[in-house]
Amino acid sequence: MDLLVVTLLLGLVLGLLVVIPLLRKSDHGKAKGVQSKISAEASKAYTKSEVSLHNKRTDCWIIIKEKVYDVTSYVEEHPGGDAILVHAGDDSTDGFFGPQHATRVFDMIEDFYVGDLVK
């Protein structure tokens, strides 16, 4: 009888260890999809002169491949320190695709998208 109870409890714990991460993963994906949809709907077109006004630590926008990103909330977390501010309010495409960045930045950047650059 004791062996049966221990076996059932062990099975329940192991089952939860498998199910909980799967639930978290699926919830995270849904939230990201909603955020991307909201970002896409709220996107706007900006001129280079409009972007150039956002050139400070407390208001930092960058341009990467004709897309505009508000990275203000990331400035303090940037592993390269103030290097992110070198092109604040300007085109940062070359620096962004430099060898110093890990591939995860290519996924992260979309969270900061605010619109497209107009010529």
C-alpha positions in Angstrom: 0.0 0.0 0.0 2.8 2.4 0.9 4.6 1.6 -2.3 1.5 2.4 -4.3 1.1 5.8 -2.7 4.8 6.6 -3.2 4.6 5.5 -6.8 1.5 7.7 -7.4 3.0 10.7 -5.7 6.3 10.3 -7.7 4.3 10.0 -10.9 2.3 13.1 -10.1 5.5 15.2 -9.3 7.2 14.0 -12.5 4.1 14.8 -14.5 4.0 18.3 -13.1 7.7 18.8 -13.9 6.9 18.0 -17.6 3.5 19.9 -17.9 4.4 23.1 -16.1 7.3 24.1 -18.4 5.1 23.3 -21.4 2.3 25.5 -20.2 4.8 28.4 -19.5 6.2 28.0 -23.0 2.8 28.2 -24.7 1.7 31.1 -22.6 4.9 33.0 -23.4 4.4 32.4 -27.1 0.8 33.7 -27.0 1.9 36.9 -25.1 4.7 37.6 -27.6 2.3 37.1 -30.5 -0.2 39.5 -29.0 2.6 42.0 -28.4 3.9 41.7 -31.9 0.3 42.2 -33.3 -0.1 45.3 -31.1 3.3 46.7 -32.2 2.4 46.1 -35.9 -0.9 47.8 -35.5 0.6 50.8 -33.7 3.6 51.2 -36.0 4.1 54.5 -37.7 6.4 56.0 -40.3 9.1 58.4 -39.1 11.5 60.7 -41.0 15.2 60.7 -40.2 14.8 64.2 -38.7 12.1 62.9 -36.3 14.2 60.0 -35.2 17.2 62.3 -34.7 15.3 64.1 -31.9 15.5 60.9 -29.8 19.3 61.0 -29.2 19.7 60.8 -25.4 20.1 58.2 -22.7 16.6 58.9 -21.5 15.1 59.0 -25.0 17.0 56.7 -27.4 15.8 55.6 -30.8 17.9 53.9 -33.4 17.4 52.9 -37.0 18.3 49.4 -38.2 17.6 48.5 -41.8 15.0 51.2 -42.4 13.1 50.3 -39.2 12.9 52.5 -36.1 13.3 51.1 -32.6 12.8 52.8 -29.3 15.6 51.2 -27.1 15.4 53.7 -24.2 14.4 51.0 -21.8 17.4 48.9 -22.9 20.1 51.5 -22.6 21.0 50.8 -19.0 21.0 47.0 -19.6 23.1 47.1 -22.8 26.1 44.9 -22.2 28.3 47.2 -24.3 27.6 50.1 -22.0 27.3 53.5 -23.7 28.2 52.1 -27.1 24.4 51.9 -27.8 24.4 55.7 -27.5 27.0 56.3 -30.3 24.2 56.2 -32.9 21.3 57.3 -30.8 18.8 59.1 -33.0 20.6 57.8 -36.1 21.3 54.7 -38.2 22.8 51.9 -36.2 22.6 49.2 -38.8 26.4 48.6 -39.1 26.9 48.6 -35.3 24.0 46.3 -34.7 25.2 43.7 -37.2 28.8 43.9 -35.9 30.6 40.8 -34.5 30.1 41.9 -30.9 26.5 40.9 -30.9 25.2 37.5 -30.1 22.5 36.1 -32.3 19.8 36.6 -29.6 19.8 40.3 -30.3 18.1 39.6 -33.6 15.1 38.2 -31.7 15.2 40.9 -29.0 15.2 43.9 -31.2 11.6 43.3 -32.4 10.3 44.1 -28.9 11.5 47.7 -29.4 10.0 48.3 -32.9 8.0 51.5 -33.2 7.8 52.1 -37.0 9.4 52.4 -40.3 11.8 55.0 -41.7 10.4 57.1 -44.6 12.7 58.6 -47.1 
